[in-house]
């Protein structure tokens, strides 16, 4: 009961704004109404409007006749303002209650009239009603605000409880931090990993749980995120309590923000990535070892192959005329196989050079058209079962390595021939398009399945397996050479048998003079 009385006492004082240009009238109002509330006295409409800008009142007692801004005008302005439009206004007037006067007052928002000189008890009873209504309204507002506050607190407690339940159910470490970045609590997975209580996380980044080599970097990244409000992501190692082993974790953190966008806290997760990370490192080491082996093996194979080639050539020159048809065919077959092996070894060496960035270019300005004609003629001599069609302008000047560009053309045309049916047509085109030199090689072969288009440029990548021969290195080498020339290469195909495929190459035109002549 005591608390209830104290609550009523705190609401018992309302503020009443008394507006009158005569000080005696204001003093009389204060004496009459002082026990009902705090009477704030002002002597003009302008002063009343200023007080209403920053203060709330239960009631306004407004003298009608004042010099300058009279009561009617003051009431009109009060009702136009959002903050004060609902405050009751009681007019104080010494004039008779004639109809036009009263009508004008009510039109300006007055709730009542009190004639001067006023009867104190009548005025008190009128004012008491409005004060009581005001106090009840304020009490309702306070109760409503208190209810909303309690609802928010209940929701926050329920939300925090759900957070904890969810965090403890996760198989990864979860931490909560405040807006300053100070870690407050970890989940069950953190306790099982570290062997520490949930709330012993404040100095996580510099604790013995984190690997000594990772502490400084992880802590610096965390400080940066806290200062900037940016998301946090870093890999670091943490020691597992049960066996003392350090395992790799991926740490991520996102900020929690309020309605104004200000950071109010952080949620941090640490996911165990040790197994896939170590597997990736092992795979990288294996790939590096494989590449080193290919480079070494290719290099070592060149010497015996060169010696075999020389012996075949010596045998042809020395015994060619004396040999019979059988030995001569055998020697020719041996020569073809040595050439084939030499080409394979050369491709392996080129791939190795591409991987290590040691594939050099001997660049110069040259006309591409003679190079394309020569390559087409040479390749046509090697196949009588396919038609090679060349579609080129009179000249195409470019800057690059002629030998490497010829290697690209040879790889693409040979590839088209390999996948074309007997009697099929392979077309090689060259033109200028959009400030670039364009090459296109099309065939009428088996085509490339759509799921293989993105894979055919990978090492040993073959769209149709090994049944068409080759190691699957030609396109890899061609892509590397084109890239070193600042260009790009891609394949297009419907994947339908008989519709074949088209390989497109785009190379930059570096010669401004050539650009002008070609465009004209």
C-alpha positions in Angstrom: 0.0 0.0 0.0 2.9 2.4 0.8 4.3 1.9 -2.7 0.8 2.6 -4.2 0.5 5.8 -2.3 4.0 6.9 -3.3 3.1 6.1 -7.0 -0.1 8.2 -6.7 1.9 11.0 -5.1 4.3 11.1 -7.9 1.5 11.6 -10.4 -0.5 14.1 -8.3 1.2 17.3 -9.6 -0.1 18.4 -13.0 1.1 21.5 -14.8 -1.5 24.2 -15.5 -0.6 27.1 -17.9 -2.3 30.4 -17.0 -2.2 33.1 -19.6 -3.2 36.6 -18.6 -1.7 40.1 -19.1 -2.7 41.2 -15.6 -0.4 39.9 -12.8 -3.1 40.1 -10.1 -5.3 37.8 -12.1 -2.4 35.3 -12.4 -1.7 35.4 -8.7 -5.4 34.8 -8.0 -5.4 31.8 -10.2 -2.3 30.4 -8.5 -3.8 30.9 -5.1 -7.0 29.2 -6.1 -5.5 26.2 -8.1 -2.1 25.8 -6.4 -3.1 22.6 -4.6 -4.4 21.0 -7.8 -1.1 21.4 -9.7 1.8 23.6 -10.6 0.5 26.8 -12.1 2.8 28.2 -14.7 2.1 31.9 -15.2 2.8 33.8 -18.5 1.5 37.3 -19.6 1.2 37.0 -23.4 0.2 34.6 -26.1 3.7 34.7 -27.5 5.2 33.6 -24.2 2.6 30.8 -23.9 3.5 29.5 -27.4 7.2 29.4 -26.4 6.4 27.4 -23.3 4.3 25.0 -25.2 7.1 24.2 -27.6 9.1 22.3 -24.9 6.6 21.6 -22.0 3.4 19.5 -21.5 0.4 20.8 -19.6 -2.8 19.3 -18.3 -4.8 22.5 -19.0 -4.5 26.0 -20.4 -6.4 28.9 -18.8 -6.4 31.6 -21.5 -7.5 35.2 -21.1 -9.5 36.3 -24.2 -8.6 40.0 -24.1 -4.9 40.6 -24.2 -2.9 43.3 -26.1 -1.2 42.2 -29.2 -2.1 38.5 -29.8 -5.5 38.0 -28.2 -6.8 34.7 -26.7 -8.6 33.6 -29.9 -5.5 33.9 -32.1 -3.3 32.2 -29.4 -5.8 29.3 -29.2 -5.8 29.0 -33.0 -2.0 28.6 -33.1 -2.0 26.2 -30.2 -4.4 23.9 -32.0 -2.4 24.0 -35.2 0.7 22.5 -33.5 0.9 18.7 -33.2 2.4 18.8 -29.7 -0.3 21.0 -28.1 -3.4 20.5 -30.2 -5.0 18.1 -27.7 -4.5 20.2 -24.5 -7.8 21.5 -23.2 -8.3 25.3 -23.3 -10.6 27.1 -20.9 -11.2 30.8 -21.8 -11.2 33.4 -19.1 -13.3 36.5 -20.1 -14.8 39.5 -18.4 -17.2 40.0 -21.3 -20.8 38.7 -21.2 -21.5 35.3 -22.6 -23.1 36.5 -25.8 -23.7 33.9 -28.5 -21.2 35.2 -31.1 -18.5 35.5 -28.5 -19.0 32.0 -27.2 -19.3 30.5 -30.7 -16.0 32.1 -31.8 -14.3 30.6 -28.7 -15.6 27.1 -29.2 -14.6 27.4 -32.9 -11.0 28.0 -31.8 -11.0 24.8 -29.7 -12.1 26.0 -26.3 -13.7 23.4 -24.0 -15.3 25.9 -21.6 -15.8 29.5 -20.6 -15.2 31.0 -17.1 -16.4 34.6 -16.5 -14.5 37.1 -14.5 -14.6 37.6 -11.7 -14.8 33.9 -11.3 -16.1 31.9 -8.3 -13.1 30.0 -6.9 -15.0 26.8 -6.1 -16.6 26.7 -9.6 -13.2 27.2 -11.2 -11.6 24.6 -9.0 -14.2 22.0 -9.9 -13.8 22.6 -13.6 -10.0 22.5 -13.4 -10.0 19.4 -11.1 -11.8 17.4 -13.8 -9.2 18.2 -16.4 -6.3 17.6 -14.0 -7.8 14.2 -13.0 -8.2 13.2 -16.7 -4.6 14.3 -17.4 -3.2 12.4 -14.5 -5.1 9.2 -15.4 -3.9 9.5 -19.0 -0.3 9.9 -17.8 -0.7 6.9 -15.6 -2.0 4.8 -18.5 0.9 5.9 -20.6 3.4 4.9 -17.9 1.7 1.6 -17.4 1.7 1.0 -21.2 5.4 1.9 -21.4 6.1 -0.4 -18.4 4.2 -3.2 -20.1 6.1 -2.7 -23.3 9.4 -2.7 -21.4 8.5 -5.9 -19.6 7.5 -7.5 -22.9 10.8 -6.5 -24.5 12.7 -7.9 -21.5 10.7 -11.1 -21.7 11.4 -11.4 -25.5 15.1 -10.6 -24.9 15.3 -13.3 -22.2 13.5 -15.8 -24.4 15.7 -14.9 -27.4 18.9 -15.2 -25.3 17.7 -18.6 -24.0 17.1 -19.8 -27.6 20.5 -18.5 -28.6 22.1 -20.5 -25.9 20.2 -23.7 -26.6 20.9 -23.4 -30.4 24.6 -22.6 -29.7 25.1 -25.5 -27.4 23.4 -27.8 -30.0 25.9 -26.8 -32.7 29.0 -29.0 -33.3 31.2 -26.0 -33.9 32.5 -23.5 -31.3 30.3 -20.4 -30.9 31.2 -17.3 -28.9 29.3 -14.1 -27.9 31.0 -10.8 -27.6 29.8 -7.3 -26.7 30.1 -4.2 -28.9 33.7 -3.6 -27.7 34.8 -7.0 -28.9 35.1 -8.5 -25.5 34.2 -12.2 -25.5 31.7 -13.1 -22.9 30.7 -16.7 -23.3 31.4 -19.8 -25.4 29.1 -22.8 -26.1 29.4 -26.5 -25.1 31.6 -27.3 -28.1 34.1 -24.7 -26.9 34.1 -26.2 -23.4 34.7 -29.7 -24.8 37.5 -28.5 -27.0 39.4 -26.3 -24.5 38.5 -28.0 -21.2 37.6 -24.6 -19.9 34.3 -23.1 -18.5 32.0 -21.4 -20.9 32.8 -17.9 -19.6 36.6 -18.3 -19.8 37.0 -16.8 -23.3 37.8 -13.2 -22.7 41.5 -13.5 -23.8 40.9 -16.3 -26.3 43.0 -14.7 -29.1 46.1 -14.4 -26.9 45.5 -17.5 -24.8 47.5 -20.8 -24.8 44.5 -22.4 -26.6 45.5 -20.6 -29.8 48.7 -21.7 -31.5 51.5 -19.3 -30.8 52.2 -18.6 -34.5 48.5 -17.7 -35.1 47.8 -15.5 -32.0 49.1 -12.1 -33.3 47.4 -12.4 -36.8 44.1 -13.6 -35.4 44.0 -10.9 -32.7 44.9 -8.2 -35.2 42.2 -9.3 -37.6 39.7 -9.3 -34.7 40.7 -5.8 -33.6 40.3 -4.5 -37.1 36.7 -6.0 -37.4 35.7 -4.5 -34.0 37.0 -1.1 -35.0 35.4 -1.0 -38.5 32.3 -3.1 -37.9 33.3 -5.4 -40.8 32.8 -9.1 -40.8 35.7 -11.2 -39.5 37.2 -14.3 -41.1 40.5 -15.9 -40.4 42.1 -19.4 -40.1 43.9 -20.3 -36.9 44.9 -23.3 -34.9 43.4 -24.2 -31.5 44.7 -26.9 -29.1 42.4 -29.8 -28.3 42.2 -30.4 -24.6 41.9 -34.2 -24.7 45.2 -34.9 -26.6 47.0 -31.5 -26.8 46.9 -31.6 -30.6 46.5 -28.3 -32.5 43.8 -28.4 -35.2 42.9 -25.8 -37.8 39.7 -23.8 -37.4 38.0 -21.2 -39.6 36.9 -18.3 -37.5 34.0 -16.1 -38.6 32.2 -13.3 -36.9 29.2 -11.1 -37.8 28.1 -8.0 -36.0 24.7 -7.6 -34.4 23.2 -4.2 -35.0 20.3 -2.1 -33.6 17.7 -0.1 -35.6 20.2 2.7 -36.0 22.8 0.4 -37.5 25.1 0.6 -34.5 27.0 -2.6 -33.4 25.5 -4.0 -30.2 27.4 -7.3 -30.1 29.1 -10.0 -32.1 28.5 -13.7 -32.8 31.7 -15.6 -33.5 32.0 -19.2 -34.8 35.0 -21.4 -35.1 34.6 -24.4 -37.5 37.0 -27.3 -37.5 38.6 -27.5 -41.0 41.7 -29.5 -40.0 40.9 -32.6 -42.0 40.0 -30.9 -45.3 42.9 -28.4 -44.9 45.5 -31.1 -44.4 44.0 -33.1 -47.2 44.3 -30.0 -49.5 47.9 -29.4 -48.4 48.7 -33.1 -49.1 47.1 -32.9 -52.5 49.0 -29.7 -53.3 52.3 -31.4 -52.4 51.4 -34.4 -54.5 50.6 -32.2 -57.5 53.8 -30.3 -57.0 55.7 -33.6 -56.9 53.9 -34.9 -60.0 54.7 -31.7 -61.9 58.3 -31.9 -60.9 58.4 -35.5 -62.0 56.9 -34.7 -65.4 59.3 -31.9 -65.9 62.3 -34.1 -65.0 61.1 -37.1 -67.0 60.3 -35.0 -70.1 63.7 -33.3 -69.9 65.5 -36.6 -69.6 63.6 -38.3 -72.4 64.6 -35.6 -74.9 68.2 -36.9 -75.1 67.5 -40.6 -76.0 64.8 -39.5 -78.4 67.1 -37.1 -80.1 69.7 -39.8 -80.4 67.2 -42.3 -81.8 66.0 -39.8 -84.3 69.6 -39.2 -85.4 70.3 -42.9 -85.8 67.2 -43.4 -87.9 68.2 -40.5 -90.2 71.8 -41.9 -90.5 70.4 -45.4 -91.4 68.1 -43.9 -94.1 71.0 -41.9 -95.6 73.6 -44.8 -95.5 71.4 -47.9 -96.2 68.3 -46.4 -97.8 69.0 -47.5 -101.4 70.3 -50.9 -100.4 67.4 -51.8 -98.1 64.4 -53.8 -99.3 60.8 -52.6 -99.1 60.2 -54.3 -95.8 63.1 -52.8 -93.9 62.4 -49.4 -95.5 58.8 -49.5 -94.2 60.0 -50.5 -90.8 62.4 -47.7 -90.7 59.7 -45.2 -91.7 57.4 -46.5 -89.0 60.2 -46.2 -86.5 60.7 -42.6 -87.6 57.0 -41.8 -87.2 57.0 -43.2 -83.7 60.1 -41.3 -82.7 58.4 -38.1 -84.0 55.3 -38.9 -82.1 57.2 -39.5 -78.9 59.1 -36.3 -79.4 55.8 -34.4 -79.8 54.5 -35.9 -76.5 57.6 -35.1 -74.6 57.6 -31.5 -76.1 54.0 -31.1 -74.9 54.9 -32.3 -71.4 57.8 -29.8 -71.3 55.5 -27.0 -72.4 53.0 -27.9 -69.7 55.7 -27.9 -67.1 57.0 -24.5 -68.3 53.4 -23.1 -68.2 53.0 -24.3 -64.6 56.2 -22.7 -63.5 55.8 -19.5 -65.5 58.9 -20.3 -67.7 57.2 -20.6 -71.1 59.0 -17.8 -73.0 57.9 -15.9 -76.0 60.0 -14.6 -78.9 57.8 -11.8 -80.0 57.9 -9.8 -83.3 55.5 -8.2 -85.7 54.5 -10.6 -88.5 51.7 -11.3 -91.0 49.5 -14.1 -89.7 48.0 -15.1 -93.1 51.2 -16.8 -94.5 51.6 -18.7 -91.2 48.0 -20.0 -91.4 48.4 -21.0 -95.1 51.6 -22.9 -94.4 50.2 -24.6 -91.3 47.1 -25.7 -93.3 49.1 -27.0 -96.2 51.3 -29.0 -93.9 48.4 -30.5 -92.0 46.5 -31.3 -95.2 49.5 -33.3 -96.3 49.2 -35.4 -93.1 45.5 -36.3 -93.7 43.9 -37.2 -97.0 40.6 -38.2 -95.3 39.5 -34.6 -94.3 39.1 -31.4 -96.1 40.9 -28.3 -94.6 39.3 -25.0 -95.7 41.1 -21.8 -95.0 39.0 -18.5 -94.9 41.3 -15.5 -94.3 41.8 -12.0 -95.6 44.8 -10.9 -97.7 46.8 -10.0 -94.6 46.6 -9.9 -90.8 49.5 -8.1 -89.1 49.9 -8.9 -85.4 52.5 -8.8 -82.6 53.5 -12.1 -81.0 55.6 -15.3 -81.2 55.0 -16.8 -84.6 56.2 -20.2 -83.5 53.8 -20.3 -80.5 50.9 -19.0 -82.5 51.5 -21.7 -85.1 51.6 -24.3 -82.3 48.1 -23.1 -81.2 46.7 -23.3 -84.7 48.3 -26.8 -85.2 46.8 -28.0 -81.9 43.3 -26.7 -82.7 43.2 -28.0 -86.3 44.7 -31.4 -85.3 42.2 -31.7 -82.6 39.3 -30.9 -85.0 40.6 -33.5 -87.5 40.9 -36.1 -84.7 37.3 -35.8 -83.8 35.9 -35.4 -87.3 34.4 -38.3 -89.4 36.2 -39.6 -92.5 35.5 -37.1 -95.3 34.6 -34.4 -92.8 35.3 -30.7 -93.3 37.5 -28.6 -91.0 37.3 -24.8 -91.4 40.0 -22.4 -90.2 38.9 -18.7 -90.3 40.7 -15.5 -89.3 39.3 -11.9 -89.2 39.3 -8.7 -87.2 36.5 -8.0 -84.8 36.1 -5.3 -82.1 39.7 -4.3 -82.2 40.9 -7.9 -81.8 42.3 -10.5 -84.1 39.9 -13.5 -84.2 40.5 -17.1 -85.1 37.9 -19.8 -85.4 38.4 -23.6 -86.0 35.2 -25.5 -86.7 34.5 -29.2 -87.4 31.6 -31.6 -88.2 32.6 -34.1 -85.6 31.1 -35.7 -82.4 30.9 -32.4 -80.6 31.5 -31.7 -76.9 29.0 -32.5 -74.2 27.9 -29.3 -72.4 29.2 -30.6 -69.0 32.7 -31.1 -70.5 33.0 -27.6 -72.1 34.5 -26.1 -68.9 36.9 -29.1 -68.4 38.5 -29.6 -71.8 41.3 -27.0 -71.2 42.4 -28.8 -68.0 45.5 -30.9 -68.0 44.8 -34.4 -69.4 41.2 -33.3 -70.0 39.5 -35.3 -72.8 35.8 -34.8 -73.7 35.5 -38.4 -75.0 38.1 -40.3 -73.0 41.2 -41.8 -74.6 39.5 -43.5 -77.6 40.5 -40.7 -79.9 44.1 -40.7 -78.8 46.3 -38.0 -77.4 47.2 -37.1 -73.8 44.8 -34.2 -73.5 47.6 -31.6 -73.3 47.2 -29.7 -76.5 44.3 -27.5 -75.4 46.0 -26.8 -72.1 49.1 -25.6 -73.9 47.1 -23.6 -76.4 45.2 -21.8 -73.6 48.5 -21.0 -71.8 50.0 -19.6 -75.0 46.9 -17.5 -75.9 46.8 -16.1 -72.3 50.5 -15.1 -72.5 49.7 -13.2 -75.6 47.0 -11.3 -73.7 44.1 -13.2 -75.4 41.4 -15.7 -74.5 40.2 -19.0 -75.9 37.0 -21.0 -75.5 34.9 -23.8 -77.1 31.3 -23.8 -78.4 29.3 -26.9 -79.1 25.7 -28.2 -79.0 27.0 -31.6 -78.0 25.0 -33.2 -80.8 26.7 -35.8 -83.0 27.5 -34.3 -86.5 27.2 -30.7 -85.4 30.7 -30.6 -84.2 32.3 -27.9 -82.2 34.0 -24.5 -82.7 37.1 -23.2 -80.9 37.3 -19.4 -80.7 40.5 -17.4 -80.1 40.8 -13.7 -79.5 44.1 -11.9 -79.6 44.9 -8.2 -79.1 46.0 -6.0 -82.0 49.0 -4.1 -80.7 50.0 -2.3 -83.9 48.2 1.0 -84.3 49.2 1.4 -87.9 47.9 -2.1 -88.7 44.6 -1.2 -86.9 44.1 1.9 -89.0 44.8 0.1 -92.3 42.6 -2.8 -91.4 39.7 -0.6 -90.3 40.0 1.4 -93.6 
